[in-house]
Amino acid sequence: MKDYLTFALKRFLQLLAVVFTGISVAFFVSYLSPISPVETIIGRVSGQSAYSPQAIASLRETLTELFGLNVPLHERYFNFLGRLLVGDLGPSLLAFPTPAMKLVMLALPWTVGLLAVSTILTWLIGNILGGLAGYYQNSRLLKAFGVIAIGIQPIPYYIVAFLMVIIFGFLWPVLPISGGFAMNVRPSWSPEFIVSILRHAILPAASLVIVGLGTWFLGMRALVSNIVTEDYVTYAELAGVERRRIVSSYVIRNAMVPQLTALAMALGGIFSGTIITEQVFAYPGLGTLLVRAVNAGDSAVVLAVSCIAVIAVATAIFLIDLIHPLLDPRIKAQ
């Protein structure tokens, strides 16, 4: 237990280093944006009505102080770190003067729900079917599924999403193709609202599952195909161990370790795929908010989304890393 706690502490320190580096890079990249939030707001105000030069100058000075642009870059950086700790990254240009972090917190549950469900389903179904296909190599059904997986794997997320919009939105309109819930349903914890959320999430989640399923299936099948030739599997079969136990305890469990590592490495790609999918289905998550913020030059929202993404992905990888020694006793937590 002591060795495991030491291992967990080291991984936690690495997590802090990764998060610090990621949010620092996000800050300095956002600083390079040529769009000034102060001039953007002044342009909007000036277009609505006429103001005197003195009023414009006073507004520019107030906005410059509000956005923290009246101090040197290094002071802005330390101010950013301090404001990030309290969850305040300044106002948003999209919904000025609404705080940028408030917009992110409103969109975050939609992306987390969509990403969590699609990732878990894809990983579990792909690995289970891939493990069975690797062990029962003469199964016609699993061979057919392997052919389908090979054909689907290289298809981009947005192609599958567009196909599902066409099929289920026009050719066979049985599911909603945009939004997070029906417009005539009031947001609440009522069964009607929950059912509406689930119906609107089916197509976005299905597009992510369909595309990601092939990768996990083929990877797991290749791993299991090598494991079934190992001596301990052959010995278990000759000893009369039940096939179900061989598949679950001897084969799939050992193949899960590299697949767990691959899951940690793929989390960033899954997040980018979610952004594209949300845009296609107009899903009210972080992806849709990020695209709107980029188009509007809203650096505060872009920075807030980037920080949340860095923290979420790094934390997920940290948790997966902690599971490794518990899943595989061959890994020493030292």
C-alpha positions as CSV (number, residue, x, y, z in Angstrom):
1,M,0.0,0.0,0.0
2,K,2.9,2.4,0.8
3,D,4.4,1.8,-2.6
4,Y,1.0,2.5,-4.3
5,L,0.5,5.7,-2.4
6,T,4.0,6.9,-3.4
7,F,3.2,6.0,-7.0
8,A,-0.1,7.9,-6.8
9,L,1.6,11.0,-5.3
10,K,4.2,11.0,-8.1
11,R,1.4,10.8,-10.7
12,F,-0.5,13.6,-9.0
13,L,2.6,15.8,-9.2
14,Q,2.9,15.0,-12.8
15,L,-0.8,15.9,-13.2
16,L,-0.2,19.3,-11.7
17,A,2.8,19.9,-14.0
18,V,0.8,18.9,-17.1
19,V,-2.2,21.1,-16.2
20,F,0.1,24.0,-15.4
21,T,1.9,23.7,-18.7
22,G,-1.3,23.2,-20.7
23,I,-3.1,26.2,-19.3
24,S,0.0,28.4,-19.6
25,V,0.3,27.5,-23.3
26,A,-3.4,28.2,-23.7
27,F,-3.0,31.7,-22.2
28,F,0.0,32.7,-24.3
29,V,-1.6,31.4,-27.5
30,S,-4.8,33.4,-26.7
31,Y,-2.6,36.5,-26.2
32,L,-1.5,36.2,-29.9
33,S,-5.0,36.7,-31.1
34,P,-5.3,39.8,-33.3
35,I,-8.9,40.5,-32.2
36,S,-9.1,43.0,-29.3
37,P,-12.2,42.5,-27.1
38,V,-12.1,46.2,-26.2
39,E,-12.3,47.4,-29.8
40,T,-14.9,44.8,-30.6
41,I,-17.3,46.1,-27.9
42,I,-16.6,49.7,-28.8
43,G,-17.4,48.8,-32.4
44,R,-20.7,47.3,-31.4
45,V,-21.6,50.3,-29.2
46,S,-20.6,52.8,-31.8
47,G,-22.8,51.1,-34.4
48,Q,-25.9,51.3,-32.3
49,S,-25.8,55.0,-31.6
50,A,-23.5,58.1,-31.8
51,Y,-21.2,58.8,-28.9
52,S,-18.8,61.7,-28.3
53,P,-15.1,61.0,-28.6
54,Q,-14.8,61.7,-24.9
55,A,-17.4,59.0,-24.1
56,I,-15.6,56.5,-26.4
57,A,-12.3,57.2,-24.8
58,S,-13.8,56.8,-21.3
59,L,-15.4,53.5,-22.4
60,R,-12.1,52.3,-23.9
61,E,-10.3,53.0,-20.6
62,T,-13.0,51.2,-18.5
63,L,-13.0,48.2,-20.8
64,T,-9.2,48.0,-20.9
65,E,-9.2,47.8,-17.1
66,L,-12.1,45.4,-17.0
67,F,-10.3,42.9,-19.3
68,G,-7.0,43.4,-17.5
69,L,-5.2,44.8,-20.6
70,N,-3.7,47.8,-18.8
71,V,-0.8,45.8,-17.2
72,P,2.3,44.1,-18.7
73,L,2.1,40.6,-20.0
74,H,3.7,38.9,-17.0
75,E,1.2,40.6,-14.6
76,R,-1.6,39.5,-16.9
77,Y,-0.4,36.0,-16.7
78,F,-0.2,35.9,-12.9
79,N,-3.6,37.6,-12.7
80,F,-4.9,34.9,-15.0
81,L,-3.6,32.2,-12.7
82,G,-5.2,33.8,-9.7
83,R,-8.5,34.3,-11.4
84,L,-8.5,30.8,-12.7
85,L,-8.2,29.4,-9.2
86,V,-11.5,31.2,-8.3
87,G,-13.2,30.4,-11.6
88,D,-13.3,33.9,-13.0
89,L,-11.7,34.6,-16.4
90,G,-13.5,37.8,-17.1
91,P,-16.6,38.7,-19.2
92,S,-17.5,37.1,-22.4
93,L,-17.9,38.9,-25.7
94,L,-20.6,36.5,-26.8
95,A,-22.9,37.5,-24.0
96,F,-21.3,40.6,-22.5
97,P,-21.1,41.2,-19.5
98,T,-21.9,37.5,-18.6
99,P,-18.7,35.8,-17.1
100,A,-17.0,33.5,-19.6
101,M,-16.8,30.7,-17.0
102,K,-20.5,30.8,-16.5
103,L,-21.1,30.1,-20.2
104,V,-18.6,27.2,-20.0
105,M,-20.3,25.8,-16.9
106,L,-23.7,25.9,-18.7
107,A,-22.3,24.0,-21.7
108,L,-20.0,21.6,-19.7
109,P,-22.7,19.1,-18.5
110,W,-23.8,18.5,-22.1
111,T,-20.4,17.6,-23.4
112,V,-19.5,15.6,-20.3
113,G,-22.7,13.5,-20.6
114,L,-22.2,13.0,-24.3
115,L,-18.5,12.2,-24.0
116,A,-18.8,9.9,-21.0
117,V,-21.6,7.8,-22.5
118,S,-20.1,7.5,-26.0
119,T,-16.6,6.8,-24.7
120,I,-17.7,4.1,-22.2
121,L,-20.0,2.4,-24.7
122,T,-17.4,2.5,-27.5
123,W,-14.6,1.1,-25.3
124,L,-16.6,-1.6,-23.7
125,I,-18.4,-2.9,-26.8
126,G,-15.4,-2.6,-29.0
127,N,-13.1,-4.5,-26.6
128,I,-15.7,-7.2,-25.7
129,L,-16.5,-7.9,-29.3
130,G,-12.8,-7.7,-30.3
131,G,-11.8,-10.1,-27.6
132,L,-14.4,-12.6,-28.6
133,A,-13.4,-12.2,-32.3
134,G,-9.8,-12.8,-31.4
135,Y,-10.6,-16.0,-29.4
136,Y,-13.4,-17.4,-31.5
137,Q,-11.6,-16.9,-34.8
138,N,-13.9,-19.2,-36.8
139,S,-17.1,-17.3,-35.9
140,R,-18.8,-16.1,-39.1
141,L,-20.8,-13.4,-37.2
142,L,-17.6,-11.9,-35.7
143,K,-15.8,-12.2,-39.0
144,A,-18.6,-10.2,-40.6
145,F,-18.4,-7.6,-37.9
146,G,-14.7,-7.3,-38.4
147,V,-15.2,-6.6,-42.1
148,I,-17.7,-3.9,-41.2
149,A,-15.3,-2.4,-38.6
150,I,-12.5,-2.2,-41.1
151,G,-14.8,-0.3,-43.5
152,I,-16.1,2.1,-40.9
153,Q,-12.8,2.8,-39.1
154,P,-11.3,5.3,-41.6
155,I,-14.5,7.3,-42.0
156,P,-14.3,10.8,-40.3
157,Y,-16.6,11.8,-37.5
158,Y,-18.4,14.5,-39.5
159,I,-19.2,12.2,-42.4
160,V,-21.0,9.7,-40.2
161,A,-22.7,12.6,-38.4
162,F,-24.0,14.1,-41.8
163,L,-25.1,10.6,-42.9
164,M,-27.1,10.2,-39.7
165,V,-28.7,13.6,-40.1
166,I,-29.8,12.7,-43.7
167,I,-31.1,9.3,-42.8
168,F,-32.9,10.1,-39.5
169,G,-33.7,13.7,-40.2
170,F,-35.1,13.4,-43.8
171,L,-35.3,9.9,-45.1
172,W,-36.7,8.3,-41.9
173,P,-37.4,11.2,-39.5
174,V,-37.8,9.4,-36.2
175,L,-35.2,11.2,-34.1
176,P,-34.4,14.9,-33.5
177,I,-31.3,16.1,-35.4
178,S,-30.5,19.4,-33.6
179,G,-30.5,20.9,-30.2
180,G,-30.2,19.4,-26.7
181,F,-33.9,19.2,-26.0
182,A,-37.3,20.0,-27.5
183,M,-38.2,23.7,-27.6
184,N,-41.6,23.2,-26.1
185,V,-40.3,21.4,-23.1
186,R,-39.4,23.4,-20.0
187,P,-36.0,22.6,-18.4
188,S,-36.6,20.7,-15.2
189,W,-36.2,17.3,-13.6
190,S,-39.4,16.1,-15.1
191,P,-39.6,12.8,-17.0
192,E,-40.6,14.6,-20.1
193,F,-37.5,16.8,-20.1
194,I,-35.2,13.8,-19.3
195,V,-36.7,11.8,-22.2
196,S,-36.3,14.8,-24.5
197,I,-32.6,15.1,-23.6
198,L,-32.0,11.4,-24.2
199,R,-33.8,11.4,-27.6
200,H,-31.7,14.4,-28.7
201,A,-28.4,12.7,-27.5
202,I,-29.0,9.5,-29.4
203,L,-27.7,10.6,-32.8
204,P,-24.6,12.5,-31.5
205,A,-23.6,9.7,-29.2
206,A,-24.3,7.1,-31.9
207,S,-22.1,8.9,-34.5
208,L,-19.2,8.9,-31.9
209,V,-19.8,5.2,-31.0
210,I,-19.9,4.0,-34.6
211,V,-16.7,5.7,-35.7
212,G,-14.7,4.7,-32.5
213,L,-16.0,1.1,-32.4
214,G,-13.9,-0.1,-35.2
215,T,-10.6,1.1,-33.7
216,W,-11.2,-0.7,-30.4
217,F,-12.5,-3.8,-32.0
218,L,-9.5,-4.2,-34.4
219,G,-7.0,-3.4,-31.7
220,M,-8.5,-5.8,-29.2
221,R,-8.8,-8.6,-31.8
222,A,-5.1,-8.3,-32.7
223,L,-4.1,-8.4,-29.0
224,V,-6.2,-11.4,-28.2
225,S,-5.0,-13.2,-31.4
226,N,-1.5,-13.1,-30.0
227,I,-2.5,-13.9,-26.4
228,V,-4.4,-17.1,-27.3
229,T,-1.1,-18.6,-28.5
230,E,0.5,-18.2,-25.1
231,D,1.4,-21.3,-23.1
232,Y,-0.8,-20.4,-20.1
233,V,-3.9,-20.2,-22.3
234,T,-3.0,-23.5,-24.0
235,Y,-2.4,-25.1,-20.6
236,A,-5.7,-23.8,-19.3
237,E,-7.6,-25.3,-22.3
238,L,-5.9,-28.7,-21.8
239,A,-6.6,-28.6,-18.1
240,G,-10.3,-28.3,-18.9
241,V,-10.9,-24.8,-17.6
242,E,-14.3,-23.4,-18.6
243,R,-14.1,-21.5,-21.9
244,R,-16.0,-18.5,-20.4
245,R,-13.4,-18.2,-17.6
246,I,-10.5,-18.5,-20.1
247,V,-11.9,-15.7,-22.2
248,S,-12.7,-13.4,-19.3
249,S,-9.9,-14.0,-16.8
250,Y,-7.0,-15.3,-19.0
251,V,-7.4,-13.5,-22.3
252,I,-9.4,-10.3,-22.2
253,R,-8.2,-9.2,-18.8
254,N,-4.5,-9.4,-20.0
255,A,-5.4,-7.6,-23.2
256,M,-7.2,-4.8,-21.4
257,V,-4.0,-3.3,-20.0
258,P,-2.7,-1.9,-23.3
259,Q,-6.2,-1.0,-24.3
260,L,-6.5,1.1,-21.1
261,T,-3.3,2.9,-22.0
262,A,-4.7,3.5,-25.5
263,L,-7.8,4.9,-24.0
264,A,-5.8,7.5,-22.1
265,M,-3.9,8.4,-25.3
266,A,-7.1,8.7,-27.3
267,L,-9.0,11.0,-24.9
268,G,-7.8,14.2,-26.6
269,G,-8.9,12.9,-30.0
270,I,-12.3,11.9,-28.6
271,F,-12.7,15.5,-27.4
272,S,-11.9,17.0,-30.8
273,G,-14.4,14.5,-32.4
274,T,-17.0,15.7,-29.9
275,I,-16.5,19.3,-31.0
276,I,-17.2,18.4,-34.6
277,T,-20.2,16.2,-33.7
278,E,-21.7,18.9,-31.5
279,Q,-21.4,21.4,-34.4
280,V,-23.1,19.1,-36.9
281,F,-26.1,18.4,-34.5
282,A,-26.1,22.0,-33.0
283,Y,-25.7,20.3,-29.6
284,P,-25.3,22.9,-26.8
285,G,-22.0,21.6,-25.5
286,L,-18.4,23.0,-25.2
287,G,-17.8,22.2,-28.9
288,T,-20.6,24.5,-30.1
289,L,-19.6,27.2,-27.6
290,L,-15.9,27.0,-28.7
291,V,-16.7,27.4,-32.4
292,R,-19.0,30.4,-31.6
293,A,-16.3,32.0,-29.4
294,V,-13.6,31.5,-32.1
295,N,-15.8,33.1,-34.7
296,A,-16.6,36.0,-32.4
297,G,-13.0,36.5,-31.3
298,D,-14.1,35.8,-27.7
299,S,-10.7,35.0,-26.2
300,A,-12.0,34.7,-22.6
301,V,-14.4,31.9,-23.6
302,V,-11.8,30.2,-25.8
303,L,-9.3,30.3,-22.9
304,A,-11.9,29.0,-20.4
305,V,-12.9,26.1,-22.7
306,S,-9.2,25.3,-23.3
307,C,-8.4,25.3,-19.6
308,I,-11.4,23.0,-18.8
309,A,-10.4,20.6,-21.6
310,V,-6.8,20.5,-20.4
311,I,-7.8,19.8,-16.8
312,A,-10.5,17.2,-17.8
313,V,-8.3,15.2,-20.1
314,A,-5.3,15.3,-17.8
315,T,-7.4,14.2,-14.9
316,A,-8.9,11.4,-16.8
317,I,-5.5,10.1,-17.8
318,F,-4.3,10.4,-14.2
319,L,-7.2,8.3,-13.0
320,I,-6.6,5.7,-15.7
321,D,-2.9,5.6,-14.7
322,L,-3.9,4.9,-11.1
323,I,-6.0,1.9,-12.3
324,H,-3.1,0.2,-14.0
325,P,-1.4,-1.4,-11.0
326,L,-4.8,-2.6,-9.7
327,L,-5.7,-4.2,-13.0
328,D,-2.4,-5.9,-13.8
329,P,-0.4,-7.2,-10.8
330,R,2.7,-7.4,-13.0
331,I,3.0,-3.6,-12.9
332,K,4.8,-2.5,-9.8
333,A,3.7,0.7,-8.2
334,Q,7.1,2.0,-7.3
